[in-house]
């Protein structure tokens, strides 16, 4: 039996769907805020799949204590229950200066408060943990780049998008399926991200091309955007440990867009 924390988020929903035939219990933040002990009567699972997290990168810069309470304190709570767990981490544990794909043995050096809390969360997960570093998550639900671009594309003729950060946009459905495969591997750190790489501007252009929108992408620098949290310029993740490989990010984008279309109410 599996318990999924953060089941209301985009990744948590995808994991619950992936494990739906395996005795999964999905708990939203309202049902279990992991900064606190679990709800009374919760049956301890074979594995916790810990998708609950503070994911607002810029918000973490402004409230590092809040981000740490969720990402470190929350993970400590789950790990303290004594069951194996899957902990989802991020490409933002790296500083982006390597200029080629990061593998599991590369030394982390996070630039942001968010990245630091996720790295500390890796340590808090303990010895019985699969630590899954992934990147640039998107899916048909929640707050993510794809849904934001679809909304902006419907409102504007042109959007300004950063072109000097490069990573691997990863579909949560593919990451959830890979999580199942990871459970047969030894505990440890694994890099699991989509095939291929892109800048945010490349990603935006692909979204508009796949949906037939005429919205233009104006390529700008990170400095021009002026966000509070620094981000790595290059954070593509690859595995040297035999982690599951994911399809190319364009394939994930098509699957996410199809799910969004299927969920849209009929006119």
BATI-230170 format. One record per atom (N, C-alpha, C): x, y, z; residue in three letters. Coordinates in steps of 0.02 Angstrom, whole numbers, plus 50000, padded with zeros to 5 digits. Layout:
BATI-230170
XYZAla...
end
This chain:
BATI-230170
500424994050000Unk500005000050000Unk500445006250000Unk500215011349965Unk500595017549958Unk500185023349986Unk500525028050018Unk500215034350037Unk500575039950000Unk500195044049965Unk500465049649927Unk500305056049964Unk500815059849984Unk500695066450013Unk500645071549956Unk500335077149970Unk500265082249919Unk499855079949859Unk499345075949873Unk498955072849818Unk498535077849780Unk498475084049804Unk498105089049766Unk498515092749715Unk499175092049718Unk499625095449671Unk499685091649606Unk500005094749557Unk500035091649491Unk500425085049491Unk500975084649529Unk501345078449532Unk500975073249574Unk500715075449632Unk500345070849674Unk499755067649639Unk499395071549600Unk498835068849562Unk499065063549512Unk499615065049479Unk499875060349429Unk500095053849462Unk500395054349521Unk500625048249556Unk500025044149580Unk499515047449607Unk498915043749629Unk498605040149570Unk498575043349512Unk498295040149452Unk498725034149431Unk499385034949433Unk499835029549413Unk499765023449459Unk499655024549524Unk499625019049572Unk498915017249592Unk498425019349552Unk497725018649572Unk497515011349582Unk497845006649550Unk497654999549557Unk498074996049610Unk498464999749648Unk498934996649695Unk498804998449768Unk498185000049785Unk498035001749854Unk498345008249875Unk498215013549837Unk498515019949852Unk498035024349891Unk498305028049940Unk497925033049977Unk498245039849962Unk497875044249931Unk498125050949916Unk497865055949966Unk498315059649997Unk498115064650047Unk498315071550024Unk497835076050019Unk497975082950001Unk498245086650062Unk498455092750051Unk498705096750108Unk498165097750161Unk497545098550138Unk496995099450186Unk496905093150229Unk497055087350200Unk496975081150237Unk497585079450280Unk498185081550258Unk498785080850298Unk499295086050277Unk499355091250318Unk499895096050311Unk500505092850343Unk500995091050302Unk501545086850327Unk502015090550376Unk501895096950386Unk502265100350439Unk502035098050508Unk501495094250510Unk501205091850572Unk501145084250569Unk501035080950626Unk500955073650626Unk500385071450580Unk500395065150559Unk499875062750513Unk499195062350546Unk498665062050507Unk498005061550537Unk497935055150578Unk497555055650630Unk497455049950675Unk497155044150636Unk497425038250648Unk497155032250616Unk497455030750548Unk497935034850525Unk498235033450460Unk498615026850462Unk498445022250418Unk498815016050413Unk499485017350380Unk500015015150412Unk500675016250384Unk500765011950322Unk501005014750267Unk501045011050204Unk501695007150198Unk501745003350144Unk502395000250127Unk502895005650107Unk502635010850071Unk503065016350047Unk502655022750048Unk502955028050075Unk502685034750065Unk502955037650000Unk502515040349960Unk502735044149901Unk502605051449916Unk503145054949930Unk503105061549962Unk503135067149909Unk502545068849885Unk502495074049833Unk502325080849863Unk502165081149927Unk502015087549959Unk502655091849961Unk502605098149942Unk503195102449943Unk502995109649934Unk503435113949956Unk503405121049937Unk503745121649869Unk503375123649817Unk503655123849750Unk503705130849721Unk503505135949758Unk503535142849735Unk504245145349743Unk504625145449688Unk505335146949691Unk505455154149715Unk505105158949686Unk505195165849707Unk504905167049776Unk504355163749792Unk504065164349859Unk504535161949913Unk504945156849897Unk505425154249946Unk505955159449961Unk506135163449911Unk506635168649922Unk506385173749972Unk505725175049969Unk505425180050013Unk505235177050081Unk505125170450084Unk504935167150146Unk505325160650153Unk505975161050164Unk506375154850167Unk506175150350225Unk505935153450280Unk505735149350338Unk505125145150320Unk504655148050284Unk504065144350263Unk504245138650216Unk504695140050169Unk504915134750122Unk505275129150159Unk505695131050207Unk506055125950246Unk505585121750288Unk505075125050317Unk504595121350358Unk504255115850317Unk504085117450254Unk503765112550211Unk504255107350185Unk504795109750156Unk505245105250118Unk505725101250162Unk505915104250218Unk506365100650264Unk505965097750323Unk505585102150356Unk505185099750413Unk504675094550393Unk504325095750337Unk503825090950314Unk504135084150296Unk504715084350265Unk505055078050247Unk505295074450310Unk505535078250359Unk505735075250422Unk505145071750456Unk504555074850452Unk503945071750481Unk503805065050448Unk503815064950382Unk503635058750345Unk504175053450358Unk504805055350352Unk505345050450362Unk505335047650433Unk505125051750481Unk505115049650551Unk504615044150566Unk504165042750518Unk503665037450529Unk503955030550515Unk504585030350490Unk504945024050488Unk504805019650428Unk504495022350377Unk504365018550316Unk504805021250260Unk504965017150210Unk505325019750152Unk504925025250119Unk505285029850087Unk504925035250053Unk505265037349989Unk504855039949944Unk505095043249883Unk505065050649896Unk505635054049887Unk505665061249897Unk505845064449830Unk505435069149808Unk505555072549745Unk505965078849756Unk506535079149724Unk506975084949728Unk506995088349659Unk507505092349647Unk507485097149592Unk508165098249561Unk508155100349498Unk508765102549464Unk509055108849495Unk508645112449534Unk508875118649563Unk509335117649623Unk509525111349638Unk510055110249687Unk510745111649656Unk510765112749590Unk511395114149555Unk511435121549536Unk512055123949525Unk512135131049510Unk512135132549435Unk512135127349393Unk512085128449321Unk512735130249286Unk513285130049322Unk513915132349292Unk514285126749256Unk514065120549263Unk514405114949231Unk514375115449154Unk513805117649129Unk513735118449056Unk513605112049018Unk513525106549053Unk513335100149022Unk512905096449073Unk512575091049052Unk512095087949098Unk512395085849165Unk511995087049217Unk512195085149284Unk512005077849296Unk512465074049326Unk512335067149346Unk512335066849423Unk512155061049449Unk512025060449520Unk512635061949563Unk513245060749538Unk513845061749579Unk514085069049578Unk513775073249538Unk513985080349537Unk513795083749603Unk514225088249625Unk514125091549689Unk513585096949683Unk513075096649726Unk512565101949725Unk512855108649749Unk512565114049725Unk512745120749748Unk512155125349731Unk511615124849769Unk511005128549752Unk511115136049756Unk510785139649711Unk510835146949708Unk510285150349747Unk509735146849759Unk509135149949786Unk508935146849852Unk508505150449889Unk508235147649951Unk507845141249936Unk507455141249882Unk507085135249863Unk507555129349853Unk508085130449814Unk508565125049801Unk508885122549865Unk509035127049910Unk509345125049974Unk508855120850015Unk508215122850017Unk507745118950057Unk507635112050027Unk507635111549962Unk507555104949931Unk508165100549943Unk508765103549943Unk509365099649957Unk509365097350030Unk509175101750076Unk509135099650146Unk508595094350155Unk508065094750115Unk507545089650117Unk507805082850095Unk508275082750048Unk508585076350028Unk508905072950088Unk509265076950128Unk509585074150188Unk509065071850239Unk508535075850245Unk508005074150294Unk507645067750276Unk507655065750212Unk507305059750190Unk507605053450221Unk508235053650241Unk508535048050276Unk508815042650230Unk508965037050261Unk509315031550225Unk508835027250184Unk508195026850206Unk507715022650170Unk507325026850120Unk507685029750072Unk507345034450028Unk507615033949957Unk507155034549910Unk507325035749840Unk507255043349829Unk507805046649816Unk507795053849805Unk507805055049730Unk507265057949706Unk507145058649634Unk507215065949615Unk507775067549584Unk507855074349558Unk507565074749488Unk507115079549479Unk506815080649413Unk506815088049399Unk506495090049344Unk506565097049324Unk505955099549285Unk505805105949295Unk505325109749254Unk504675105849245Unk504365103849300Unk503775099549296Unk503175103149267Unk502785099449228Unk502165102049201Unk501665096349193Unk501025098149192Unk500495093249182Unk499845096749166Unk499305092949161Unk498665095949142Unk498315099649198Unk498565099149260Unk498245102649317Unk498775106749353Unk498545110949399Unk498995114749441Unk499295120849406Unk499755123949441Unk500095129849415Unk500745127649383Unk500795128549318Unk501415126749283Unk501485130749219Unk502055130249188Unk502225134449131Unk501755133349072Unk501575127149059Unk501135125649002Unk500465129149011Unk500165128349068Unk499505131449079Unk499555139049079Unk500105141749104Unk500185149049102Unk500245151449030Unk500645148048990Unk500725150148920Unk500065149548881Unk499675144348895Unk499035143648861Unk498575149648878Unk498585151648941Unk498175157348961Unk498425163848930Unk499085164948933Unk499365171148905Unk499285171248829Unk499365165548797Unk499295165148725Unk498595166848701Unk498095165348744Unk497405167048727Unk497265174448737Unk497685177948775Unk497565184948792Unk497995189848752Unk498575187448728Unk499075191948699Unk499305189648631Unk499565194448592Unk499885192848528Unk500615190948537Unk500905193048593Unk501615191848605Unk501735190848680Unk502175186148696Unk502385185248765Unk503145185348769Unk503405188248822Unk504125188548833Unk504325182548877Unk504815178648853Unk505005172448888Unk505765172048890Unk506015169748947Unk506735169148959Unk507055164148911Unk507635166148884Unk507975161848835Unk508685160048857Unk508865161648919Unk509545160048942Unk509545155249002Unk509005151549011Unk508995145849057Unk508815139649015Unk509195134349025Unk509095128248985Unk509005122249031Unk508475118449018Unk508345112549058Unk507945107449019Unk507635102749054Unk507235097449022Unk506525097649050Unk506055100749015Unk505365100849039Unk505085093749046Unk504825092149104Unk504645085249120Unk503895084649136Unk503575080149100Unk502855078849108Unk502745074549170Unk502305076849215Unk502205073249278Unk501955066149268Unk501585064849215Unk501355058049202Unk501935053249189Unk502435055749152Unk503025051549140Unk503435050649203Unk503485055749244Unk503855055249307Unk503505050449355Unk502845050549357Unk502475045949400Unk502585038749379Unk502585037449312Unk502705030649288Unk503415028349305Unk503895032949300Unk504585031249317Unk504655029749391Unk504255033049432Unk504275031749504Unk504145024449519Unk503665021549484Unk503515014449493Unk504145010249478Unk504495011849424Unk505095008149406Unk505655008949458Unk505705014949486Unk506235016349534Unk506175012049597Unk505575010049614Unk505485006349676Unk505824999549675Unk506034997249616Unk506404990849612Unk507154991949617Unk507384998249622Unk508094999849625Unk508295001149698Unk508935000949713Unk509155002349781Unk508995009649801Unk508965010849866Unk508885017649890Unk509455022049864Unk509325028449857Unk509855033049836Unk509575038749794Unk510035042549766Unk509855048349725Unk509825046249652Unk509295048449618Unk509215046949547Unk508995053249510Unk509275054149451Unk509065059649407Unk508575056849356Unk507975059649357Unk507435057249314Unk507095063349283Unk507285064849221Unk506995070549186Unk506885068649113Unk506495072649079Unk506315071249009Unk506925071048964Unk506875067448909Unk507375067648858Unk507365074448823Unk507935076248793Unk507975082648759Unk508095088348808Unk508185094248780Unk508275100248821Unk508005106248783Unk507885111548819Unk507585117548789Unk507685123448835Unk507645129448808Unk507565135348850Unk506815136348862Unk506655140848909Unk505945142348921Unk505625145148857Unk506005149148820Unk505735151948758Unk505605146548707Unk506065141748701Unk505945136048656Unk505315132348676Unk505235131348740Unk504655127748767Unk504015131548750Unk504025138048759Unk503425142048744Unk503255141548670Unk503745142048627Unk503615141548555Unk503315134748537Unk503565129548570Unk503285122848557Unk502555122448579Unk502395125448636Unk501705125348660Unk501245128748610Unk501445134548585Unk501025138148537Unk500985134348470Unk501535131248450Unk501525127348387Unk501065121348393Unk501085117848450Unk500675111948459Unk499925113648463Unk499775119648486Unk499065121648494Unk498815126148438Unk499265127648390Unk499055131648333Unk498935138948349Unk499215141348404Unk499135148348421Unk499665152548384Unk499475158548365Unk499925162948328Unk500335167548373Unk500315166348437Unk500665170648485Unk501415170548471Unk501725176448467Unk502445177048458Unk502805176548525Unk503395173748524Unk503815173448584Unk504385178448576Unk504425183148621Unk504985187848622Unk505495185248673Unk506085183648649Unk506595180548691Unk506955185848732Unk506955184948798Unk507265189748843Unk507755186248889Unk508145190048926Unk508625187248974Unk508305186649042Unk508615182449084Unk508385181849153Unk508425188549188Unk508945192349174Unk509015198949206Unk508435203549187Unk508225203249124Unk507655207349102Unk507015205449139Unk506935199049153Unk506325196849188Unk506315199349260Unk506905199249292Unk506955202249358Unk506605198549414Unk506645191949414Unk506335188049468Unk506765188149531Unk506455187349591Unk506845187549653Unk507355181949660Unk507185175849639Unk507625170149652Unk508085168949592Unk508735168149605Unk509195166149551Unk509055158949530Unk509155157649466Unk509055150949438Unk509665148749399Unk509795142249397Unk510365139849358Unk510265141049283Unk510805142949249Unk510755144149177Unk510705137649138Unk510985132249165Unk510965125749131Unk510865120449183Unk510305116949180Unk510155112049233Unk509845105649205Unk510085103549147Unk509865097149118Unk510115091549163Unk509685086749177Unk509855081049220Unk509895074649179Unk510405070649192Unk510465064049162Unk510725059249215Unk510605052849205Unk510785047849256Unk511395043849236Unk511835042849285Unk512405038249276Unk512275031749315Unk511665031149344Unk511515025549389Unk510965020949363Unk510785021649300Unk510275017249273Unk509575019049294Unk509455025449309Unk508775027549324Unk508335026849262Unk507685026249271Unk507235025749213Unk507325031849167Unk507325030549102Unk507365036049054Unk506655038049033Unk506555044449024Unk505895046949006Unk505875048848932Unk505275049048903Unk505215051348834Unk505435058548827Unk505525060648765Unk505705067648749Unk505165072348775Unk505385078348795Unk504905083148824Unk504345084948776Unk504475084748709Unk503935086348662Unk503375081248666Unk503565074948678Unk503055069648686Unk502645070848749Unk502985072748803Unk502625074448864Unk502165080348855Unk502395085348817Unk501975091148804Unk501335089048767Unk501405084848717Unk500805082648679Unk500325078948725Unk500585074748770Unk500145071048815Unk499785075848863Unk500145080748889Unk499835085548934Unk499295089648899Unk499435091848838Unk498955095748800Unk498335091548784Unk498435085148768Unk497865080848755Unk497435080048817Unk497745079448875Unk497375078848938Unk496985085248953Unk497295090948939Unk496955097348950Unk496355097948903Unk496435096048841Unk495875096248793Unk495305091648816Unk495495085648838Unk494975080848859Unk494595083048921Unk494935087148963Unk494615089449025Unk494205095749013Unk494285099048956Unk493935105248944Unk493195103948935Unk492765108148965Unk492045107248957Unk491835108348885Unk491335104548863Unk491085105348795Unk490745112148787Unk490835115148728Unk490525121648716Unk489775120848705Unk
end
